[in-house]
Amino acid sequence: MKIILGFCSILALIASCDNPGNQDNKTGNYVSCYSYTGNGDTIILKLLYVGQSITGSLVYNLNGKDKNIGTIQGGMKGDILIADYNFQSEGSWSTRQVAFKKLDDKFIEGYGDIISTDKKTVFRSTDSLHFNENLKLMEIDCDKSNQN
């Protein structure tokens, strides 16, 4: 069931990316896309804001590692996006918590101590995350994010 919901979320997000960054004044819903490319690495983050909830897709294509493709579900805690990332890598599905700090038109990924269970990996404390300022996901036109 998670796979079907995740796939539907990705399809809805891609369809809504036809009008990148557009906000629906009637509902307050909007889509934004972010990308990092450097050193052979690519990260694509697509966010669909629906009220206080954020859904979307996240792709890691890191040099020398398997590509991870999945969906996120979460919300903002101050200026930090905290979300569950349901992704596929090496043919199996996993869930881990991700965090991205919003700075102007950029997102910076957060790292910290984690706790792993058989179903999910989460941060020990989202209040003690460290953010890699060298790896900034810049806001892009959502049409460009569909090329990867």
C-alpha contacts under 8 A as a table, 3 or more apart, distances in Angstrom:
res1	aa1	res2	aa2	distance
1	M	4	I	5.18
1	M	5	L	6.27
2	K	5	L	5.11
2	K	6	G	5.90
3	I	6	G	5.05
3	I	7	F	6.01
4	I	7	F	5.11
4	I	8	C	6.11
5	L	8	C	5.08
5	L	9	S	6.12
6	G	9	S	5.06
6	G	10	I	6.30
6	G	70	G	7.39
6	G	71	T	5.80
6	G	86	N	7.72
7	F	10	I	5.14
7	F	11	L	6.26
7	F	71	T	7.97
8	C	11	L	5.08
8	C	12	A	6.10
9	S	12	A	5.14
9	S	13	L	6.04
9	S	55	T	7.29
9	S	56	G	6.68
9	S	57	S	7.92
9	S	71	T	7.26
10	I	13	L	5.05
10	I	14	I	6.08
10	I	56	G	6.48
10	I	57	S	6.07
10	I	71	T	6.78
11	L	14	I	5.17
11	L	15	A	6.09
12	A	15	A	5.15
12	A	16	S	6.15
13	L	16	S	5.10
13	L	17	C	6.26
13	L	31	V	7.63
13	L	46	K	7.42
13	L	47	L	7.55
13	L	48	L	6.39
13	L	56	G	6.24
13	L	57	S	7.64
14	I	17	C	5.10
14	I	18	D	7.41
14	I	146	N	7.68
15	A	18	D	6.07
16	S	19	N	6.43
16	S	20	P	7.59
16	S	31	V	6.89
17	C	20	P	4.98
17	C	21	G	7.83
17	C	31	V	6.52
17	C	32	S	7.85
17	C	142	C	5.38
17	C	143	D	6.58
18	D	142	C	7.31
18	D	143	D	6.75
19	N	22	N	5.55
19	N	142	C	7.71
20	P	31	V	6.17
20	P	32	S	6.18
20	P	33	C	7.51
20	P	141	D	5.73
20	P	142	C	4.96
20	P	143	D	7.07
21	G	30	Y	6.33
21	G	31	V	5.14
21	G	32	S	4.80
21	G	33	C	7.58
21	G	141	D	7.47
21	G	142	C	7.54
22	N	30	Y	5.61
22	N	31	V	6.42
22	N	32	S	7.93
23	Q	28	G	6.13
23	Q	29	N	5.72
23	Q	30	Y	4.31
23	Q	31	V	7.20
24	D	27	T	5.57
24	D	28	G	5.32
24	D	29	N	5.46
24	D	30	Y	6.22
25	N	28	G	5.34
25	N	29	N	7.69
27	T	51	G	7.97
28	G	50	V	7.11
28	G	51	G	6.64
29	N	48	L	7.21
29	N	49	Y	5.30
29	N	50	V	4.84
29	N	51	G	6.50
30	Y	48	L	5.84
30	Y	49	Y	5.30
30	Y	50	V	7.13
31	V	46	K	7.25
31	V	47	L	5.51
31	V	48	L	4.49
31	V	49	Y	6.17
32	S	46	K	5.99
32	S	47	L	5.33
32	S	48	L	6.75
32	S	139	E	7.27
32	S	140	I	7.77
32	S	141	D	7.87
32	S	142	C	6.76
33	C	44	I	7.44
33	C	45	L	5.72
33	C	46	K	4.39
33	C	47	L	6.16
33	C	139	E	5.70
33	C	140	I	5.56
33	C	141	D	6.55
33	C	142	C	5.25
33	C	145	S	7.05
34	Y	44	I	5.89
34	Y	45	L	5.06
34	Y	46	K	6.38
34	Y	106	K	7.27
34	Y	107	F	7.45
34	Y	137	L	5.30
34	Y	138	M	5.10
34	Y	139	E	4.25
34	Y	140	I	5.35
34	Y	142	C	7.96
34	Y	145	S	7.79
35	S	42	T	7.20
35	S	43	I	5.54
35	S	44	I	4.61
35	S	45	L	6.27
35	S	137	L	4.65
35	S	138	M	5.33
35	S	139	E	6.52
35	S	140	I	6.63
35	S	145	S	7.39
36	Y	41	D	7.62
36	Y	42	T	5.53
36	Y	43	I	5.10
36	Y	44	I	6.71
36	Y	135	L	7.00
36	Y	136	K	6.20
36	Y	137	L	4.54
36	Y	138	M	6.38
37	T	40	G	7.12
37	T	41	D	5.56
37	T	42	T	4.53
37	T	43	I	6.66
38	G	41	D	5.28
38	G	42	T	6.75
39	N	63	N	7.57
40	G	62	L	6.83
40	G	63	N	5.26
41	D	60	Y	7.83
41	D	61	N	5.83
41	D	62	L	4.36
41	D	63	N	5.27
42	T	59	V	7.94
42	T	60	Y	6.19
42	T	61	N	5.07
42	T	62	L	6.09
43	I	58	L	7.37
43	I	59	V	5.58
43	I	60	Y	4.73
43	I	61	N	6.16
43	I	62	L	7.71
43	I	137	L	7.51
44	I	57	S	7.92
44	I	58	L	5.72
44	I	59	V	5.17
44	I	60	Y	6.83
44	I	137	L	7.86
44	I	145	S	6.60
45	L	56	G	7.44
45	L	57	S	5.94
45	L	58	L	4.66
45	L	59	V	6.66
45	L	137	L	7.94
46	K	56	G	5.26
46	K	57	S	5.21
46	K	58	L	6.48
46	K	142	C	7.60
46	K	145	S	7.99
47	L	54	I	6.43
47	L	55	T	5.85
47	L	56	G	4.49
47	L	57	S	6.81
48	L	54	I	5.61
48	L	55	T	5.23
48	L	56	G	5.50
49	Y	52	Q	7.16
49	Y	53	S	6.09
49	Y	54	I	4.70
49	Y	55	T	6.69
50	V	53	S	5.24
50	V	54	I	6.08
50	V	55	T	7.84
51	G	54	I	7.89
52	Q	75	G	6.29
52	Q	76	M	7.51
53	S	73	Q	7.53
53	S	74	G	6.00
53	S	75	G	5.03
53	S	76	M	7.90
54	I	72	I	7.79
54	I	73	Q	5.85
54	I	74	G	5.25
54	I	75	G	5.13
54	I	76	M	7.83
55	T	71	T	7.26
55	T	72	I	5.39
55	T	73	Q	4.50
55	T	74	G	6.45
56	G	71	T	5.54
56	G	72	I	5.22
56	G	73	Q	6.81
57	S	69	I	7.62
57	S	70	G	5.69
57	S	71	T	4.19
57	S	72	I	5.69
58	L	69	I	6.13
58	L	70	G	5.55
58	L	71	T	5.86
58	L	72	I	6.79
58	L	85	Y	7.67
59	V	67	K	7.35
59	V	68	N	5.64
59	V	69	I	4.59
59	V	70	G	6.48
60	Y	67	K	5.72
60	Y	68	N	5.09
60	Y	69	I	6.61
61	N	65	K	7.37
61	N	66	D	7.08
61	N	67	K	4.66
61	N	68	N	6.60
62	L	65	K	5.46
62	L	66	D	7.18
62	L	67	K	6.70
66	D	89	S	6.47
66	D	90	E	6.76
67	K	89	S	6.35
68	N	87	F	6.14
68	N	88	Q	5.68
68	N	89	S	5.02
69	I	87	F	5.29
69	I	88	Q	5.59
69	I	89	S	7.11
70	G	85	Y	6.57
70	G	86	N	5.33
70	G	87	F	3.84
70	G	88	Q	6.16
71	T	85	Y	5.69
71	T	86	N	5.38
71	T	87	F	6.42
72	I	83	A	5.85
72	I	84	D	5.37
72	I	85	Y	4.49
72	I	86	N	6.32
73	Q	83	A	5.15
73	Q	84	D	5.37
73	Q	85	Y	6.88
74	G	81	L	7.13
74	G	82	I	5.67
74	G	83	A	3.93
74	G	84	D	6.26
75	G	81	L	5.62
75	G	82	I	5.77
75	G	83	A	6.39
76	M	79	D	6.39
76	M	80	I	5.46
76	M	81	L	4.38
76	M	82	I	6.17
77	K	80	I	5.19
77	K	81	L	6.18
77	K	82	I	6.82
79	D	101	K	5.85
79	D	102	K	5.41
79	D	103	L	7.79
80	I	99	A	6.56
80	I	100	F	5.57
80	I	101	K	4.33
80	I	102	K	6.01
81	L	98	V	7.97
81	L	99	A	5.40
81	L	100	F	5.08
81	L	101	K	6.24
81	L	102	K	7.44
82	I	97	Q	7.14
82	I	98	V	5.96
82	I	99	A	4.68
82	I	100	F	6.88
83	A	97	Q	5.70
83	A	98	V	5.45
83	A	99	A	6.49
84	D	95	T	6.56
84	D	96	R	5.76
84	D	97	Q	4.53
84	D	98	V	6.21
85	Y	95	T	5.46
85	Y	96	R	5.30
85	Y	97	Q	5.82
85	Y	98	V	6.40
86	N	93	W	6.93
86	N	94	S	5.78
86	N	95	T	4.47
86	N	96	R	6.78
87	F	93	W	5.53
87	F	94	S	5.54
87	F	95	T	6.37
88	Q	91	G	6.21
88	Q	92	S	5.43
88	Q	93	W	4.47
88	Q	94	S	6.42
89	S	92	S	5.66
89	S	93	W	6.60
89	S	94	S	7.84
94	S	119	K	7.47
94	S	120	K	7.08
95	T	119	K	6.95
95	T	120	K	5.03
95	T	121	T	6.49
96	R	120	K	5.45
96	R	121	T	4.45
96	R	122	V	5.85
97	Q	120	K	7.81
97	Q	121	T	6.15
97	Q	122	V	4.87
97	Q	123	F	6.65
98	V	109	E	7.70
98	V	110	G	7.23
98	V	122	V	7.94
99	A	109	E	5.83
99	A	110	G	5.06
99	A	111	Y	7.47
100	F	107	F	5.60
100	F	108	I	5.14
100	F	109	E	4.30
100	F	110	G	5.51
100	F	131	F	8.00
101	K	107	F	5.34
101	K	108	I	5.07
101	K	109	E	6.37
101	K	110	G	6.94
101	K	131	F	7.42
102	K	105	D	7.32
102	K	106	K	5.88
102	K	107	F	4.63
102	K	108	I	6.65
103	L	106	K	5.16
103	L	107	F	6.05
103	L	108	I	7.55
105	D	138	M	6.44
105	D	139	E	5.60
106	K	136	K	6.26
106	K	137	L	5.43
106	K	138	M	4.70
106	K	139	E	5.86
107	F	136	K	5.95
107	F	137	L	5.09
107	F	138	M	6.79
108	I	131	F	6.19
108	I	132	N	6.38
108	I	133	E	6.44
108	I	135	L	6.43
108	I	136	K	5.02
108	I	137	L	6.20
109	E	131	F	5.74
109	E	132	N	6.34
109	E	135	L	7.41
109	E	136	K	7.61
110	G	129	L	5.71
110	G	130	H	5.37
110	G	131	F	4.40
110	G	132	N	6.75
111	Y	129	L	5.41
111	Y	130	H	5.20
111	Y	131	F	6.23
111	Y	132	N	7.91
112	G	123	F	6.33
112	G	124	R	7.44
112	G	125	S	7.71
112	G	126	T	7.84
112	G	128	S	6.85
112	G	129	L	4.89
112	G	130	H	6.16
113	D	123	F	5.79
113	D	124	R	5.49
113	D	125	S	7.41
113	D	129	L	7.96
114	I	121	T	6.56
114	I	122	V	5.45
114	I	123	F	4.27
114	I	124	R	4.97
115	I	121	T	5.68
115	I	122	V	5.42
115	I	123	F	6.10
115	I	124	R	5.76
116	S	119	K	7.84
116	S	120	K	5.99
116	S	121	T	4.29
116	S	122	V	6.51
117	T	120	K	5.38
117	T	121	T	6.23
123	F	126	T	6.00
125	S	128	S	5.74
125	S	129	L	7.26
126	T	129	L	5.67
132	N	135	L	5.69
132	N	136	K	7.73
133	E	136	K	6.29
140	I	144	K	7.01
140	I	145	S	7.44
141	D	144	K	5.61
141	D	145	S	7.08
142	C	145	S	5.14
142	C	146	N	6.84
143	D	146	N	5.47
143	D	147	Q	7.48
144	K	147	Q	5.71
145	S	148	N	6.15
